[in-house]
Each structure stands twice: as C-alpha cells, then as structure tokens.
Amino acid sequence: MKKIFEGIIDEEIHNDFMKFSRGEFKDKYIIEAKKQAKKTTIKTTAEFTNSIERICLQNLSGPTEIRGVIVSTTDLSEELGLPIKKKSNFQGVRKLEIDTEVEPQKILDLMEKYPKVFFALTFKTEEIELKVKPKAPKSGKPGKAKEEGPKADFCTLKTNNPKIINELLFDISDFQTVRIAHTISITDIVYPDNMESLSPKEVREQAKRKGIITRNSIVDGRDFISKKDFVA
C-alpha cells in the first residue's frame, strides 16, 4: 500500500492485483496495530504476507531459524536449495514445508526469483517476531461474527523497528491503536496494445487493473479517509 500511495507500481503490485476483476472489493489489506509496553504488535490479513516478510527479512542479519510453508502451483523442491521437511499437493496447489536455519538473503533471493509464489514463513529474533499461518490464504473469508468482517489474524508481527512500522503505517506518525482497511474499486481492465499477437495466458498476465483505492483508517478512535488512483 505504501508503494501505491507513493505512486510506485512494480511487478509485486501487478501480481497482487491480477486476481481482481471489475467491481468493488471491500475490507482488503487490513491492518490492526497496538502499542504495548515493550513492542508494537501489528496484525494483518493474508494479502500482506509476502511484503511484510520481505520488509522483516531485509532488517535481519546472520543465519535465522525460519519455518513455514512455500505455496506454488509448480514443484519447486529441487530449485529452492533448502531442506524440505514435508511435501504436499492438493488440486494442483503444492506446499513445501521448511524448518531450517538460513541466511535471510537466501529467502529474499527466492522471493525475487519467484514473485508469484506465496511464502508463509515464521521467524523470531530479539528485535523482530513474525508469525504467519502456515497455509495458503483464502480470499474473502469472513470473521466468526459476520458484522465484524474479515479478521486481521493471518500475520502477527511484534517489533519496535521504526523502518518496519513505517512501511505499514506510513501515513500515521503517532498512535496507540490503529485499524486500517482498504476498498479496491476496479473501474477498467487495461489490455496490452499488442494483445492480438499474445496468447490468452499472456494477455491475462499483462493486463493491468485501473481504479481507486480508498484507505479507511481509525487511529485512536478517529476516522481518516484517503484515496489514490492507480493503474497496476
């Protein structure tokens, strides 16, 4: 979200938005944050998983114990270069479970190489504690109480690292509690100019979404709304 509101559109954002059709999608990319005695706790929905992991890994140094699952539609077990604890395949969705000590840069390199792969990884250091549910996300899953809407409970981060906090709460300088939810309105699909020469798969992968993102924030009980046009 920080990139979009700063006008930066890259491959990561394009891949995230490929799943959206025309229409309005409420309660997406939810963040809940609370300042506590020792660390700030930030919880998010599944849409933030890869980006929040990338931010945290960039702030780690030295071998780190990392566990979780890597989810993809192809078998990457031979290409990852990591010890695989368990493999599973259900209806074409492959999950590779890992539990190993690895340099953070190794995971960052894999995320760069496989931008469409879902990394659900958990790790803990003195400064950063990230817990991610070890499973593939389910889009649009409501909370237990329907009136509450989707729950921000897929990723749980505890840290006081200002760089990491600012990446997620980039427009909030001071707070005790925060809840942010986004409404994504897709008004048009922008197809590539040379689509006649492309395969249907290539057209789907290159088509861009055009629309407006509305960021609804509640900061210590006060409501704030900001909007941003985008083509991604």
N, C-alpha and C positions, 0 to 999 in steps of 0.2 A: 504493500500500500504506500509506503514511503516513496518508492520509486515513481509510482503513478502520479502521486500528488506533486512530485518534483518535476514531472514531465519526462521521466526516463522510461522508455519502453524497450525491453530486451527480450531475448528468447525465453527466459524463465517466465515472464509475464504472459507472453504469447501462448506458451504451452499450458499455463494455468487456465487461460480464458477460452481455449479451444472447446471445452465441454459446454459452454453456454450457447444457447440458441437465442433467437429474438425473444424479447419479453423482459419482465421484471422479476428479479430474484432477491428476495428479502432475507435478512438475517444471515449474511455471508461474512466470512472472515471476522469472526467475533473474538474480541479480546476482553479479558477481565483482569484487572491488576489491583493489588493491595499492598501498601507499605506496611511492613511488620518490623518488629524490634531489630532483627539482625539483617534481614534481606527483603527485597521486594519479590512478591510472588505474582507471576503472570501466567494466566491460563488462556489457551486459545482453542479454536476449533481446528479440524484436520487440515484446512486449506493452508495454514501457516507452517506445516510440518517441515518441509524441505528448507524453506527460507530461514526459519528460526534455528534449525540445526546448523545451517551454513554460517549464520552470524556467530553462534556459540563456538563452533569449531575454529573459526578464524581468530578467536580470542583464547585458544588453548595452545600450549606448547609442551612438547615431550610426549612419550607414549601414554595413552589413556585407555582405560578399560571401557570398551563400548559393546553394548549388547542390543539386540532387537532384531527386526526383520527388514529385508530388502525385497520390495514387491515389484514385479515386472511381468510382461506378457511373453518374455523370452527367457530361456535358461542362461543365466549369467554366471553360473557356479564356477566355470573354468576360467572366466575372464576377470573376475573380481580380484583374484590374488589374495583372498582371505580364507582362513579355515571356516568351513561351513559346518555348523552344528547339526542342522536339520534342513531337509528339503521337502517341500510340498507343492502340489499342483492341483488346483480345483477349477474346473471350467476354464482352463487356459490362463488362469492367474497363478503365477509361480511365486512362492515365498521362500526366501533363503534366510534361515536363522543364523545369526552370528553371536558369539560371546568371546571376545578376544581383546588383547592389548594391541593397539595400533597407533601409529602416528596420525594426528588429526589431518595432516595434509593428504594422506593416502585416501581418506574418505572424501575430502574436498575434490581431489582429482577425479574420483569416481563419479561424484555428483556433476562435475563439469562434463565428463565424457558421456554420461547417460542422463541428460536433463529431463527425460520423461519417466524415469524410474522413481518410485516412491521409497524414500528411506525413513523408516520408523525406528529411530535409534535413541537409546538411553545412556547417559554417562554422568559422572559426578566428579567434581574437583572441589577444592576449598572455596573457589570463587563462583563456580557455575554448577548448578544441579538441574539437569534436564531429564524429565521422564515423559516418554512417549508411548502410547498404547501400541503394542507390537502386532498390528494388524492393518489390513487395507482399510481406507476410510469408506464410509457410506455417506453419499451425498444426501443432504436434506433430511437427515434423521432428527426427529423432534426430541425434546426432553421428555422426561417422565410426565410432567404436568404440562399439558398442551398449551396452557396460557403463558407459560414461561418461554416457549420457543426452544430452539436448539441450545444445547449446553456447551459451554467452553470448557471441555474437560479432556480433550484428546492429547494436548501437550501441556505440561506443567513445568514452568521454569522458575527457579529461585536464584536470584543474583542481585548484587548491588553494582555491577559493572555498568557505568553510565552509557558507554557506547552501545551496549546491547539493548538497554532500556530505551534509549533514544531511537533506535531503529524501529521499534514497535510503537512507541508513544511519541513520535517525532513532533507532534503539534501540541504537546502538553508539558509544561515546564514544572508544575508543582501540583501534587495531588496526595490524597490518602487512599481513595478508592476510585476506580475508573471502570466503565463498561463501554465498549465501542462495538457497534455493529454496522455493517455496510449493506446498502441496497445497490445492486448492479442492474442497470437498465440498458439492455442491448437494443438499440434502435435500428441497426443495419448490419449486414454482413458484407464486408468489402472483399470481393474476389480478385485474384491476381489478373493483371491485364492479359497475360498470355495463357489463360485457362484453357483455351481450345487445344493447346498443344500438351496439356498436362493430363495425367491420369486422375481418376476420381479421388484416389488417395492423396495425391499431391495437391489437388485443389482444396481438399479438407484441411490439410496440414498448413497450407499457405494462406488460406482465407483469414481475414482479420475481423475482429469484433469492434464495432463503433458504438459508443454510448456515453452514459454518465454514471459515475459512482457517487453515491451520497454517503457520507461518513457521519453517523449519528453517535455522538459521544455524551456520556453522562459522567461528569467529573465532580466528585463530592456533592452529588445531588443536583448539579446544574447542567442543563442541556445545551449542547452546542451542535450545530449542523454545518458541514462544509461539503462542497460539490466540486467534481472535476470531470471535464470532458476527456475522452480518451479514444484512441484507435490502437488496438493491440492484436 
